[in-house]
Amino acid sequence: MADVDYYELLGVSPDATSSEIKSAYRTRVRSAHPDAGGTADTFQVLTEAYETLADPALRAAYDRVRAGAVRTRERRERRARTPAGTPATGTDRGTRPRPAGARSRPLGDDPEYVPATPVVDVDSLAWWPLVGTLSRVHYEHPGSPGHAPALGAAGGAVLAPLPLVLPVASSVWAFTVWALLLFAAATAGVLLVRRHLESLRAVRTFRAEFGDRTVFGAPGAEPDEVAERLTAQLCERYLTRLPGVRVFHGVSLPGSVYADVDHAVLCGRRLVLVESKRWLPGHYTTDADGRLCRNGRVFRGGGTRLPESVEAFRALLPDVEVRGALVLYPSRSGEITTDPHARMSDDTVVLTPERFVHRIGDRLAADPVTVDRHVLRTVLDRVVGESAPAGA
């Protein structure tokens, strides 16, 4: 991200339309061109700003990074204004406050060390062949009639011609039963069609609110939150290639204002809560009690509340399959490996970044095109600094 704010440079607001951005760029680039007395550096930055904001994908990525930088600046300004020793209230959801007791840096780490960006061989992903073959997204909502209108119409079509095939001597009673069944089928059909039309309107409203957006919130921007940013890149580079996947960064637990969970990945009614940690290199396993072990000994260099977070979201969304994934990165030079069967609980696994893409992608690919509107809104409402729009 450049040292200047692209929106401020062009003189437009962050919600400016493409035409407004284009018009502002044309106005400013005339005077910034070297032939008109401007400088080559200013002209280049203006061009970079326009090319970034004119491309929807690049603009979305820029907005996420910019939002993280804005929150970091706000945090620093808040700390500068807060007298020493005054506890943070955590009431400003936009500042991404950390849970109480969160460690600023893992024990034994190298503060200057930055883990390499993970690269996954897509040919090794069992679910990757689905990418490119799926495009249409199915927007689902509890109570939607689904295929019921078609079934009701089919039932009415079957009942309607019955008097033509029944014997003429059929009793009045049989005819009455047929008439009642036909009336019931017609009434049910009208009601179901009405519900179907209401569902279609709700889907159109939903798509108007969110469009093709797949990522909500922004990962932490502090230097010690590099693991969050690396996992965010994994989610956006690989998992969002499944049409139904939606990614949320900085998610609070019910009743909390803190970013208790680093990421949440949703597809249909499958939700994966993700924590990203920078811990000492070594081989990580879990014992019979679900305790983390490093090189055969209980690991005490960091903690996680991920299993409790999974249980909290399971209570919030009882009809959703909720799982947890703890993703580990080295905090200094060296390699981290994990046992394939490492589990902190029945539903919370410990993974390397590469294995995370494999395992979570496999789970989400079981229903790769469904977006459950109710579940998405519920999770989005927990994203720190971003609220779900009102509506059905």
Order of alpha helices (4+ residues) and beta strands (2+ residues): alpha-alpha-alpha-alpha-beta-alpha-alpha-alpha-beta-alpha-beta-beta-beta-beta-beta-beta-alpha-beta-beta-beta-beta-alpha-beta-alpha
